[in-house]
Amino acid sequence: VNSCTHCNSTAMILSTTYRRVAARHHCTLQPFVSTSYKAFFSSKSEEDKSTNEDITSNSPPDPKDYVTTLGTTSLKGVGQVIFLNSPISGGVLLASLAVGGGPYLAGLATIGTLSANAFAHHYYGADDAAYNDGLYGYNGCLVGCAASVFIAPTSIPVGLLTTTLVGAATPLVMNHAMKPIMGQVPQWTLAFNAVTMSSMLVLQSRPLADAPPLPEYTDSIMNLCLTAPLNGISQIFVVQSPLAGAMMLGGMAYYSPGLAGHALLGSSIGALTGCTIMGAPLAELDMGLWGFNSALTSLGVGVFYVHNNTSVMALSAGGAAATAVLFGLMKGAFGSGLDMPCLTLPFCITMTGCYLANGAISSWRLASSPHSPEKNE
């Protein structure tokens, strides 16, 4: 599995001042937020406005307010993995992790998100609006999920150490370091990929080295068509569970039915591409391995582009297919060379291309305040 996988991982949203900056999304933003993979993502809903209060101030915070705010921003951080700026949607996602991934995975995801947000709260130069919207937490959430599966599946102390120390602090530093390289392009989940892969190398964790051969798929094709897209959505959080995938889809639909549609479309096209073009084993398709990167790409297109006609859906579908092809190539290279998954790197690469396709045709236009298909303009 790889996850995405797939700053914000739901920005890689904004206060009134930040929305004005995002409306000119080719300008230079605040030091960290300009490099966050959802730095241009903003929310206009009443729910978002009610939770976007100033959290960081010069005066000592009230302990109760601090705990409440940290919990709210952390739930948003879980949601920001898939571009959802909503504590309610984040809570649904966290519940789905407990259902599909178990208490250990859900626990490390929670600790990673809380640690990242707590670190960001005291981090010099951290942007208040980005903190309010959970943008500092999504990488920590994904590192926690990956740690429970790839880095320390049986060693709780190692998993906690990796999640809290490495997962919380390193992505913030990396976001600053990668800013000159990425320029105006959001960083997506690159920090998560770098931290998790580095941790596997340092700890000599090779999750694919001794992996048993995949069992032969014996279920019906109908069941495969039903479970593969849902498993693909759950695999964004390194979970294989159609029930968890359905719960995640519900959390997306609460925030934006359009984004839920993009996610389902992307995951389905990823599985179809793996089957028809890349010759993927049916067992891999059923596990959702070919769907999660593609689902993230379609979600990214849904969040950042104005949906003024059906051509944007073509970009979403084409991006999902291209992501699946790239996943197949990178999966083999990383698996044979490093014995590790390629995580959400295929999404990061392909979504960068989709983002840069702005204006390639007249109807492909980035939204001034990215939010969802229903609200982008």
Salt bridges, closest charged atoms under 4 A:
GLU46 OE2 - LYS49 NZ 3.87
ASP48 OD2 - HIS371 NE2 3.89
ASP133 OD1 - LYS76 NZ 3.63
GLU284 OE2 - LYS331 NZ 3.10
ASP339 OD2 - ARG206 NH2 2.13
GLU377 OE2 - LYS44 NZ 3.95
